[in-house]
Amino acid sequence: MVSFMNRTSTEILSSPIEYLKGVGPQRASILRKELGIDTFRDLLELYPYRHIDKSHTSSISEISPETDFILIAGTLGSLQILGLGKSKRLVSTLKDASGTIQMVWFQGISWMEKNLHPGFRYRAYGRIGYFNGEPQLTHPEIEGFDEIKGDTSPLEPIYPSTEKLKSRSLGGRQIAKLTRQLLSQLQEKNLPEFIPLEITNKNELISRFKAFQSIHFPSTVKAYHQALFRLKFEELFLNQVRTGMIKTQRQKQSRGVIFSQVGPIFNDFYSKVLPFELTGAQKRVLKEIRQDTATGHQMNRLLQGDVGSGKTMVALLTILLAVDNGFQSCLVAPTEILSNQHAANFSEMLEGLPVTVKMLTGSVKSATRRKILEELANGSVQILIGTHAVLEDPVLFKNLGLAIIDEQHRFGVAQRARIWKKAQIPHHVLVMTATPIPRTLAMTAYNDLDYSVIDELPPGRQPVRTVQRYEYNRPKVMDFIKEEIKKGRQAYVIFPLIEESEKLDYENLMKGYENLKAYFPEPAYYVSMVHGRQKQEVRETNMKRFISGDTQIMVATTVIEVGVHISNATVMVVESAEKFGLSQLHQLRGRVGRGADQSYCILVTGNKLGTEAKERIRIMCETTDGFRIAEKDMELRGPGDIAGTRQSGLLDFKLSDIVLDRDILQKAVKAASELLEKDPDLDLPIHNGLRQQLVHEKGKTPWSRIS
């Protein structure tokens, strides 16, 4: 045991966990391995995931199929060890006035056998499971009535634990004991307040000290909710202040090339070539980009717009702005097919203008490649379009002024970072994504980026009609495709491909392809197939045949999810649609509806659907609004799966959930932005504590600084 008398007030929390009474080196080692607990602070921030109300025990007869967790009390029956090897288990019963329930333990058997005494009264808490149709408790928390007397709070915390911890007598109850021991050593000064008084008063926040006590051992349910609100607010507030400061500092400190003029090439294209009037949203975004690029600071802007909202046209006009100011641009797309498409479209639209467009992908032959590299280095190529081949070391520009990354979620963070090495003065960065990012996620994960939204579709576009059909309706679906093909249209049929069942999915894809060919026999119809196991040349050829109209039906896995633009395709059939996520379904639907004709998305599902799958299909049939779909997707999947935030660790909140805690997030956003408006660098003495707290958390610099 270490003496705490001579340590500074906040240093206690940095103490190694072995120095806490009741831990020691062996327990410390297993706490580190199993729960990542290194210090007193880590233990303090290991929050209980629920509390049992020990003032209320249920009777065994109350158990029903709807019962989840339960606290029961009764007399312990005899102990029996059954089975051998992995199936070895300790079995007993607990009996109250209303009935008997079986309890079973597979781990920590010898400890349980020594410490449990048949005929004595116990309380048991755990999740109800069923074995041979009878309810049972597996690995319940169990305590004798005599162990309970010293407890002050009726609400007992339940902590995460593992079988290894339980086998070393470090189950939830022992962790609670250690946490109580730690809290008894702490005082107010060990958990100093760093949120300014004005904000704590305005948001009715209890003190940090009280919050940490009540999150673990609340005296009442109300005290627990006050603690939860305080600590969630703190987490979200720190996130907002941190990312807000990074954004402000970057805007002040970063140099950037200056696009000082809107020149003749931009104006000629805008007035003579542009095939349609820009939407109000496109004009607004261009104005924001124009302001960013004229300041002398680097632009770091996230441009999000729904499928087909016209982001590519905004990208092209931004590139022409760079060209007029004597700078080169590169547009990086995630696939070769998409790069080809951008290069062909840009070359066609820019024909007759003094601008050179070149494409660089992995399949460009070495002689052509060398020539392109020379032209980039001497500045005779103004626009380079390509895949991640653009990021390779030999690719050097004479004066790169703008990098555009299309479909951002397909690029790893490290890949995006490599673009930064391509220019001496940082070039402007525009990141485009067709996966709408829910507002709450944008406010947390991307708060240090400026972001623009194109929330308007070009005129003349009709919303895609979406319907669900069961497998037994397939003949009618095929007849419908025939009707559309008669009108000169084309159709996609998409099969799922999931890693866990990859072999089976490929078999289903091949079977589906053969079935389609039976419905659509040659020479009246031609079918292309594209999937990830094909060689790239085969895939490209099959894709090109569909793009040129040689084939009427494209059978594919989700490789066509991103960006491919075929205005003649009006039918999207998604097989086993229940296996796809919401945003994936929305992206697939975006492949049709690109022309003026009415388009259709048909979701073919099995007859039995789970609750979540039903909800996904319902939302798809109900709306084509990508932002509404993104919010719903986040509700169903959780924020960590969306927009690469899991790999970045940006949303590694211990308590907060940006879906469920929107109200707290709004309050934290407001408080942080008002504070940074008054004191952007936290120079005022009243913000010293906040500054120190951010320094203490210095490991959390967002990757989104590099888009």
PEMO-V409612 format. One record per pair of residues at least 24 apart in sequence whose ideal C-beta (glycine too) atoms are under 7 Angstrom apart, sorted by the first residue. I is the first residue (numbers start at 0). J is the second residue. D is the distance in Angstrom with one decimal. If there is no record, write none. Layout:
I&J&D / I&J&D
This chain:
3&184&6.3 / 8&188&4.0 / 8&189&5.4 / 9&189&6.3 / 9&191&6.7 / 11&39&6.1 / 11&184&7.0 / 11&185&6.9 / 11&189&5.3 / 12&38&6.6 / 12&39&4.9 / 12&40&3.9 / 12&43&6.7 / 12&189&6.5 / 13&38&5.6 / 13&40&6.7 / 14&38&6.2 / 14&39&4.9 / 16&41&6.9 / 16&42&6.2 / 19&177&6.3 / 19&180&6.4 / 19&181&6.0 / 20&180&5.6 / 21&176&6.9 / 21&177&5.7 / 21&180&5.9 / 22&177&6.6 / 26&167&6.9 / 26&169&6.3 / 29&163&6.5 / 29&164&6.4 / 29&167&5.5 / 29&169&6.7 / 33&161&4.9 / 33&163&5.6 / 33&164&5.3 / 34&159&7.0 / 39&181&5.9 / 42&177&6.5 / 42&178&6.2 / 42&181&5.8 / 43&181&6.3 / 43&211&6.1 / 44&653&6.0 / 45&158&6.3 / 46&214&5.8 / 46&653&6.4 / 46&654&6.2 / 47&156&3.4 / 47&157&5.5 / 47&158&5.3 / 47&215&6.4 / 48&157&6.2 / 48&159&6.2 / 49&157&5.0 / 50&154&4.1 / 50&155&6.2 / 50&156&5.5 / 50&157&6.7 / 50&223&6.7 / 51&124&5.3 / 51&155&4.8 / 51&157&6.3 / 52&153&6.0 / 52&154&5.9 / 53&153&5.0 / 53&155&5.4 / 54&153&4.0 / 56&122&6.7 / 58&95&5.8 / 58&97&4.2 / 59&95&5.3 / 59&97&5.2 / 59&98&4.0 / 59&99&6.7 / 59&100&5.1 / 60&97&3.6 / 60&98&5.0 / 62&127&6.0 / 62&134&5.0 / 66&127&4.8 / 67&126&6.3 / 67&127&6.8 / 68&125&6.8 / 68&126&5.4 / 69&127&5.9 / 70&122&6.4 / 70&124&4.7 / 71&95&6.5 / 71&100&6.9 / 71&123&5.7 / 72&120&6.9 / 72&122&4.7 / 73&120&7.0 / 74&118&6.6 / 74&120&5.7 / 75&115&6.2 / 75&116&6.9 / 75&117&5.2 / 75&118&6.8 / 75&119&5.8 / 75&121&5.2 / 76&117&6.1 / 77&117&5.0 / 78&112&6.0 / 78&115&6.3 / 78&117&6.2 / 80&108&6.6 / 93&121&6.6 / 93&123&5.5 / 100&134&6.0 / 100&135&6.4 / 100&136&6.3 / 101&133&6.9 / 101&135&4.4 / 102&135&6.8 / 102&136&4.7 / 102&139&5.7 / 103&135&6.1 / 103&137&5.3 / 104&138&5.7 / 106&162&4.5 / 106&165&5.7 / 106&166&5.2 / 107&165&5.1 / 107&166&4.6 / 110&168&6.3 / 119&143&6.0 / 120&144&4.8 / 140&170&6.7 / 140&171&5.8 / 140&172&6.0 / 142&172&6.6 / 152&216&4.9 / 152&217&6.4 / 152&218&5.8 / 154&217&5.2 / 154&223&6.7 / 156&215&5.5 / 156&216&6.7 / 178&215&5.4 / 179&216&6.7 / 182&212&5.9 / 182&215&6.6 / 191&688&6.2 / 192&688&6.7 / 193&688&3.6 / 193&689&4.8 / 193&691&7.0 / 193&692&4.5 / 194&233&6.6 / 194&236&6.5 / 195&674&7.0 / 195&685&5.7 / 195&686&6.8 / 198&670&4.9 / 202&232&6.2 / 202&666&5.8 / 202&670&6.9 / 204&229&4.8 / 204&232&6.2 / 205&229&5.2 / 227&654&6.9 / 228&663&6.6 / 230&654&5.5 / 231&654&5.1 / 231&655&4.6 / 231&660&5.6 / 231&663&5.2 / 232&663&5.5 / 232&666&6.6 / 232&667&5.7 / 234&652&5.3 / 234&653&6.8 / 234&654&6.0 / 234&655&4.9 / 235&655&5.4 / 235&663&6.1 / 235&664&5.3 / 235&667&3.8 / 236&667&4.3 / 236&670&5.9 / 236&671&5.6 / 237&692&6.8 / 237&696&6.8 / 238&443&5.8 / 239&446&6.4 / 239&667&5.5 / 239&668&5.6 / 239&671&3.4 / 240&671&4.8 / 240&674&6.9 / 240&675&6.7 / 240&689&6.8 / 240&693&6.8 / 241&693&5.9 / 241&699&6.5 / 242&446&3.8 / 242&447&4.2 / 242&701&6.0 / 243&446&6.4 / 243&671&5.8 / 243&672&6.7 / 243&675&4.8 / 244&675&6.7 / 245&447&4.4 / 245&701&6.7 / 245&704&6.3 / 246&446&6.9 / 246&447&4.3 / 247&675&6.7 / 247&679&4.9 / 249&299&6.9 / 249&704&6.9 / 250&296&5.6 / 253&296&5.3 / 253&297&4.2 / 253&425&6.1 / 254&295&6.8 / 254&297&6.8 / 254&424&5.6 / 254&425&6.4 / 255&295&6.2 / 255&296&4.9 / 255&297&3.5 / 255&298&6.4 / 255&424&6.9 / 255&425&5.6 / 255&427&6.1 / 256&326&6.1 / 256&400&4.7 / 256&424&5.4 / 256&426&6.2 / 256&427&6.9 / 257&293&6.3 / 257&295&5.2 / 258&292&4.0 / 258&293&6.0 / 258&320&5.3 / 258&321&6.3 / 258&324&4.4 / 259&293&6.3 / 259&324&6.4 / 260&323&6.2 / 260&324&6.3 / 261&320&6.6 / 261&323&6.8 / 262&323&3.0 / 263&323&6.9 / 264&319&5.4 / 264&322&5.5 / 264&323&5.2 / 264&352&5.8 / 264&353&6.9 / 264&354&6.4 / 265&316&6.8 / 265&319&4.4 / 265&320&5.7 / 265&323&5.2 / 267&352&6.5 / 268&319&5.7 / 268&352&6.4 / 272&348&6.1 / 275&457&6.4 / 278&309&6.4 / 278&455&4.5 / 278&457&5.9 / 279&455&6.2 / 280&453&4.5 / 280&454&5.6 / 280&455&4.0 / 281&309&5.3 / 281&312&6.6 / 281&313&5.6 / 281&453&6.1 / 284&313&5.5 / 284&451&4.4 / 284&453&5.9 / 285&313&6.1 / 285&316&6.0 / 287&451&5.3 / 288&317&5.4 / 291&427&6.9 / 291&449&6.9 / 292&320&6.7 / 292&427&5.5 / 297&425&4.4 / 297&427&6.2 / 298&427&3.9 / 298&428&6.5 / 298&429&7.0 / 299&428&5.2 / 299&448&5.5 / 299&449&6.6 / 299&706&6.3 / 300&429&5.4 / 300&448&6.8 / 300&449&4.8 / 300&450&6.6 / 300&451&6.1 / 301&430&5.0 / 301&445&5.8 / 301&448&4.7 / 301&450&4.1 / 302&429&5.9 / 302&430&6.8 / 302&431&4.8 / 302&451&5.0 / 303&432&5.1 / 303&435&5.7 / 303&436&5.6 / 303&450&6.6 / 303&452&5.7 / 304&433&6.9 / 304&452&6.7 / 304&453&3.2 / 305&433&7.0 / 305&435&5.9 / 305&625&3.8 / 306&433&5.2 / 306&586&6.7 / 306&589&2.7 / 306&625&6.5 / 307&456&6.3 / 307&460&6.5 / 307&589&6.0 / 307&592&6.5 / 307&593&6.1 / 308&453&4.3 / 308&455&6.8 / 308&456&5.8 / 309&453&6.2 / 309&457&5.5 / 310&431&4.9 / 310&453&6.2 / 314&403&5.1 / 314&429&6.8 / 314&431&6.4 / 315&345&6.3 / 317&401&6.5 / 317&429&6.2 / 318&382&5.8 / 318&401&6.4 / 321&400&4.5 / 321&401&4.4 / 322&354&5.8 / 322&381&5.0 / 324&400&6.8 / 325&398&6.9 / 326&398&5.6 / 326&399&7.0 / 326&400&2.6 / 326&401&6.5 / 327&378&6.8 / 327&381&5.5 / 327&396&5.0 / 327&397&6.6 / 327&398&5.9 / 327&399&5.2 / 327&400&6.4 / 328&381&7.0 / 328&382&5.4 / 328&400&6.6 / 328&401&4.2 / 328&403&6.9 / 329&383&4.4 / 329&389&5.5 / 329&399&6.7 / 329&402&5.5 / 330&384&4.8 / 330&403&4.5 / 330&405&6.3 / 331&385&6.4 / 331&387&6.8 / 331&389&5.2 / 331&404&5.2 / 331&405&6.7 / 332&386&6.3 / 332&405&4.6 / 332&406&6.8 / 332&562&7.0 / 333&406&4.9 / 333&409&3.5 / 333&410&6.7 / 333&561&6.1 / 334&386&6.7 / 334&561&6.5 / 335&360&4.8 / 335&362&6.5 / 335&386&5.7 / 335&539&6.9 / 336&539&6.8 / 336&542&5.6 / 336&563&6.2 / 337&405&7.0 / 337&561&6.3 / 337&562&4.3 / 337&563&6.9 / 338&384&5.5 / 338&385&5.5 / 338&386&5.3 / 340&562&7.0 / 340&563&6.7 / 340&564&6.2 / 341&384&5.0 / 342&384&4.6 / 345&382&6.6 / 345&384&6.7 / 354&381&5.4 / 354&382&6.4 / 355&379&6.4 / 355&380&5.0 / 355&381&5.6 / 355&382&7.0 / 356&382&4.5 / 356&384&6.6 / 357&383&5.7 / 358&384&5.0 / 358&385&5.9 / 359&383&6.0 / 359&385&3.9 / 359&388&5.4 / 359&389&5.7 / 359&394&7.0 / 360&385&5.4 / 360&386&4.8 / 360&388&5.4 / 361&386&6.4 / 361&388&5.1 / 362&535&7.0 / 387&414&5.8 / 390&414&5.9 / 390&417&4.5 / 390&418&6.2 / 396&421&5.7 / 396&422&6.6 / 399&426&4.8 / 400&426&5.2 / 400&427&6.6 / 401&426&5.7 / 401&427&4.9 / 402&426&5.5 / 402&428&5.4 / 403&429&4.7 / 403&431&6.6 / 404&430&4.9 / 404&431&6.9 / 404&706&6.3 / 405&431&5.1 / 405&562&7.0 / 406&432&6.4 / 406&433&6.5 / 406&561&5.1 / 406&562&6.2 / 407&431&6.8 / 407&432&4.6 / 408&432&6.2 / 408&434&5.7 / 408&642&6.1 / 408&643&5.8 / 409&561&6.7 / 412&646&6.6 / 412&647&6.4 / 412&702&4.7 / 415&705&5.7 / 415&706&5.2 / 416&705&4.7 / 419&705&6.3 / 428&706&5.1 / 430&706&4.5 / 433&586&6.8 / 433&589&6.8 / 434&582&5.6 / 434&586&6.9 / 434&642&6.9 / 435&625&4.0 / 435&626&4.7 / 435&629&4.3 / 436&629&6.4 / 436&642&5.5 / 437&629&4.7 / 437&630&4.6 / 437&633&4.9 / 439&657&4.6 / 439&658&6.9 / 439&661&5.7 / 439&664&6.0 / 440&633&6.3 / 440&638&5.6 / 440&641&6.2 / 440&642&6.3 / 440&657&6.4 / 442&664&6.7 / 442&668&5.8 / 443&650&6.1 / 443&657&5.5 / 444&642&6.4 / 444&644&4.8 / 444&649&4.8 / 444&650&5.8 / 444&703&6.8 / 445&703&5.5 / 447&701&5.5 / 447&703&5.7 / 447&704&6.2 / 448&703&5.4 / 459&595&5.4 / 460&592&6.6 / 461&592&6.9 / 461&597&5.3 / 462&623&4.7 / 463&588&5.5 / 463&591&5.9 / 463&592&4.2 / 463&598&4.7 / 463&599&6.7 / 463&600&5.2 / 463&623&6.0 / 464&597&6.8 / 464&599&5.1 / 465&588&6.6 / 465&600&4.4 / 465&602&6.8 / 465&619&5.4 / 465&620&4.9 / 466&601&5.8 / 466&620&6.4 / 467&602&4.8 / 467&604&6.1 / 467&616&5.2 / 467&620&5.9 / 468&601&5.7 / 468&603&5.4 / 469&604&6.3 / 469&606&5.5 / 470&603&6.3 / 470&605&6.1 / 470&606&6.8 / 473&603&6.7 / 476&572&6.2 / 476&601&5.6 / 476&603&6.5 / 477&518&4.6 / 480&570&5.7 / 483&569&5.7 / 483&570&5.2 / 484&524&6.8 / 484&551&4.9 / 488&567&6.1 / 488&569&4.4 / 488&570&6.9 / 488&596&6.9 / 489&545&6.9 / 489&551&5.2 / 489&552&7.0 / 489&565&6.7 / 489&567&5.3 / 489&568&4.4 / 490&551&6.9 / 490&552&5.2 / 490&568&6.6 / 490&570&3.7 / 490&572&6.6 / 491&553&5.0 / 491&555&6.6 / 491&559&6.7 / 491&568&6.1 / 491&571&4.9 / 491&572&6.8 / 491&590&6.1 / 492&552&6.4 / 492&554&5.0 / 492&572&4.6 / 492&574&6.6 / 493&555&5.7 / 493&557&6.6 / 493&572&6.9 / 493&573&4.9 / 493&574&6.5 / 493&587&5.8 / 494&556&5.8 / 494&574&5.0 / 495&575&5.0 / 495&578&4.2 / 495&579&6.2 / 496&531&6.9 / 496&556&4.0 / 496&557&6.4 / 497&578&6.3 / 505&532&6.8 / 508&556&6.4 / 511&554&6.5 / 511&574&6.3 / 512&554&5.0 / 515&552&6.5 / 515&554&6.0 / 519&552&6.2 / 524&551&5.6 / 524&552&6.8 / 525&549&6.4 / 525&550&4.2 / 525&551&6.2 / 526&550&6.0 / 526&552&4.6 / 526&554&6.0 / 527&553&4.9 / 528&554&4.6 / 529&553&6.5 / 529&555&4.4 / 529&558&5.7 / 529&559&6.6 / 530&555&6.5 / 530&556&4.7 / 530&558&6.6 / 531&556&6.2 / 531&558&5.9 / 557&583&6.6 / 557&587&7.0 / 559&590&6.1 / 560&586&4.9 / 560&587&6.0 / 561&586&6.9 / 563&590&6.1 / 564&593&5.6 / 565&593&6.7 / 566&593&4.3 / 566&594&3.5 / 567&594&6.5 / 569&596&5.4 / 569&598&4.4 / 569&599&6.6 / 570&599&5.3 / 571&600&4.6 / 572&601&4.8 / 572&603&6.3 / 573&602&5.3 / 573&603&6.6 / 574&603&5.2 / 576&602&3.7 / 576&603&6.1 / 576&604&5.1 / 576&616&6.4 / 577&604&4.8 / 577&605&6.3 / 577&608&5.4 / 577&612&3.9 / 577&616&6.9 / 580&632&6.7 / 580&636&6.8 / 581&615&5.0 / 581&618&6.4 / 581&628&5.6 / 581&631&6.2 / 581&632&4.0 / 581&635&6.6 / 582&628&6.7 / 582&629&6.5 / 582&632&4.9 / 584&615&7.0 / 584&619&5.4 / 585&625&5.9 / 585&628&4.9 / 611&635&5.9 / 633&658&5.5 / 634&658&5.2 / 647&701&7.0 / 647&702&4.6 / 649&701&5.4
